[in-house]
Amino acid sequence: MEREPVCVEYQASDVYKVCSMGPPSSGGVTVLQILKLLERYNLTEFPVDSAETIHRYTQAAKLAFADRNRYIADSDFVDVPCLRC
């Protein structure tokens, strides 16, 4: 079965449209959620390997993976919440 991709607009210095595979694959949705959680921070203020950057990334990843574990499943068998609402 062909699946629709999931896409979000990500704003760093410009606006980018980032797309990935949609459910039942969970990786793309998780990465897009992490990006959306991080876009509110100016991560260029800190070095990539700084405690501030690592802390923000790990907290965003923790939330995204918790959502993935709770809500993402094969939509052929489970009612998956709307990703485009």
N, C-alpha and C positions, 0 to 999 in steps of 0.2 A: 504494500500500500504506500502510495506517495504521501508524504507529510509536508505541511506548510512550515517554512522556517519561522523562527521568532526573531524579531528585530527590535532594537531600542535606539533612541538617539542618545549619543554620549557626547558630552560637552567637555572638552579639555580646553584648548585655546580656540578651537574651531568646533563646529558641530559635525559629528560623524554618525553615520548610521551603521551600527554593528549588528550583523545577523549571524544566527547559528541554527543548528538543527533543533527542532522542537521535540516535544514529547512523542514517543516514550523515552527518547534520549534525555538524560537529565543534565549532562555536562554543559551544554550550551546555555540553558536557562540559568544554571548556577553561576556561570561566568558573567552573563549579562546582569544578573542581580548584583554581583560583587561590584561590577563597574558602576552601576547606578548608585550603589551605596557610597562608593568612593568619590564620585564626581563632585560632591559638595565640599570636598577638602582640596586645598591647593597643595598637592603632594610635591610640587617642585620647590617648596620652601625648605624641605629637608632632603638630605642625601638618601638614596635608595635603600641603603642598609642601616638607616638610623632607627632608633627605638620607636620614634613617633610613626614613621612610615610602616614599619613592621607591625606595630600595634594596631594601626588603623586597618591594614590589610587583613590581619588575622581575625579581628572582630567582625569585619564585613563578611569574611569567608565563613566564620562560625554561624552567623545569622543565615547566610544563603544555604549552607549545607543543612542546617536545621529545617529550613523550609523545604528543601529538596527531599529530605527524609520523611517529612510529614505529608507533602502534597503531590509529589510527582509520581506518576505511575503510567502504565500503558492505557491510553484513553480508549482502547478497544474493550477494556474490561472494567475500568474504574472511572467514575465521574471526576475529571480533573478540573480544578478551578480555572476560570477564564484567564488566559495569559494576555489577552488583548483588550481587556475591559478598561 
